């Protein structure tokens, strides 16, 4: 059983960092690299690409809204075409940096508010995904199961990789519980291990209100800005290995 373990990385800038990216690169199989708007900068992006290359980790673009103070989690009312250009600007930057290091960007993952905006609007989702396809039809789109992003990627005949978030609670409809609500973040080791084990064995997850729902994902995401994210990723990896799974980058897992 091959499974991807991915993390949003390089989300600091200048001398600032959110987690030990170098250590995290030794744990995950895919890295979603911030592209300079909500986090990241040219030097940080290059360092992430080099770390990924050194560790055999898949490289993905992780664009967000231009809102460092809000970490890309606050929605900004851009026009659809403005949002498209912001996304393309970031994707192009990472593709150029990766190419200069002899690497390629293999997957794409929207960050926070940008992803939320796209997921609410099928027309916007089609616009964004078609733009991605025009740049690189081989890109794998990371998406939540049942999301508009997944549907748009399928309409555009792009490969998708569905995500299970090990550190976030779900509601009965399969949506993430909003950050800031009690229980939204799952950080307890025993709880994380149980969730990951349940997902690996049954492809299900127990929601915040105790309902068991299907979770048809092939990749587990750990947010690097979650407190203790490095240890959390190590816990997830140990559960994958204990279940007989093999870590593999998105390019080897996506169907």
Secondary structure, DSSP 8 states (H G I E B T S, - for coil): -EEEEEEEE---BTTB-SS-HHHHTTT-SEEEEE-SSSS--HHHHHHHHHHHHHHT-EEEEE---S-TTTTT-S-----HHHHHHHHHHHHHHHHHHHHHTT----EE---HHHHHHHHT-HHHHHHHHHHHHHH-TT-EEEEETT-HHHHHHHHTT--EEEEEETTB-B-TTS-B--TTSTT-B---HHHHHHHHHHHHHHSEEE-TTS-EEE---SEEEEETTSTTHHHHHHHHHHHHHHTT-EE--HHHH--
